[in-house]
Amino acid sequence: MDDDIEKLMNEGKKKEKKVASEKVKKLIEHEEDEIDELETLEKQEGEELKKLESELKEDERILEKDEEEEKKARNVLDEEIEKEDETIEDEEPVPKLKAKQAKAPILKGAKTEEDEAFIESTSSIKVKDVQVEKEEKKMTTKIFALRTTANREDQVMSFISSNVQRKKLLVYSVIRPHGMRGYIFLEAETMGEAEASAFGVPYARGILPKEIEYREIEHMLERVKKEVNIQKNDIAEIISGPFKREKCKITRIDRQKEEVVVELLEAAVPIPITVKMDAVKVIRRDTADEKEDEF
């Protein structure tokens, strides 16, 4: 019996040792797997960091390239302006000589007072015709959209304005609506004038072929202020905000800030609340308090 008990005890111990060794092996394998996962994560993070560094370097390179192009364009514009100024200084005496030569035949040809009167009348007619033509040109201006690089609209506008002044193009205004990115608008005589003003300008991506009507961009340019017919002691309904659909009474109006102070009618305790003037809609006008004040 004792021998059997010892055998059983030995077998039990062996089994326990096997189970313990298997658990240890499993724990070691699990730890090795975790270590492998951590190493792969570290590798991925290192690759991502390298990608970010390369992207940052690429962005810096693009910015440097853009700055160099901008400097080159400015230098070219300055050189062209200097050349045109020099040519203008050289050509200034020529028109004066032409004007003197043009006046001489008129004085020689006007032998009588009737001839002089006829010349003056014809010259005045010509001046009137020129004025009419100018007025017609003013009425026939067109609006074109110019596509630009995002966040470079102001630089494009400055380049275009200098181009227009230098080349004396028939471009009357350059418009950048507030909040719009990637586009500006040109008011010009023709599409050719608009394209000439944007030719060679950095960050300009081209004129859109379709002409823009003024009514399409009117809401971006003109802010119309509507008069709100609201008075003290009016009964109104709140149409926006946390107190939407609540009825209230107007107690004070601040037209400069476009705000009103109201009291909720259904509240147990009247608490003054400040809301925007366009957040309330007048339901009825209560004039009883005004009559009492008059008496």
Secondary structure, 3 states (H helix, E strand, C coil): CHHHHHHHHHHHHHHHHHHHHHHHHHHHHHHHHHHHHHHHHHHHHHHHHHHHHHHHHHHHHHHHHHHHHHHHHHHHHHHHHHHHHHHHHHHCHHHHHHHHHHHHHHHHHCCCHHHHHHHHHHHHHHHHHHHHHHHHHHHCCEEEEEEECCCCHHHHHHHHHHHHHHHCCCEEEEECCCCCCCEEEEEECCHHHHHHHHCCCCCEEEECCCCECHHHHHHHHCCCCCCCCCCCCEEEEECCCCCCCCEEEEEEEECCCCEEEEEECCCCCCCEEEEEHHHEEEEEECCHHHHHHHC
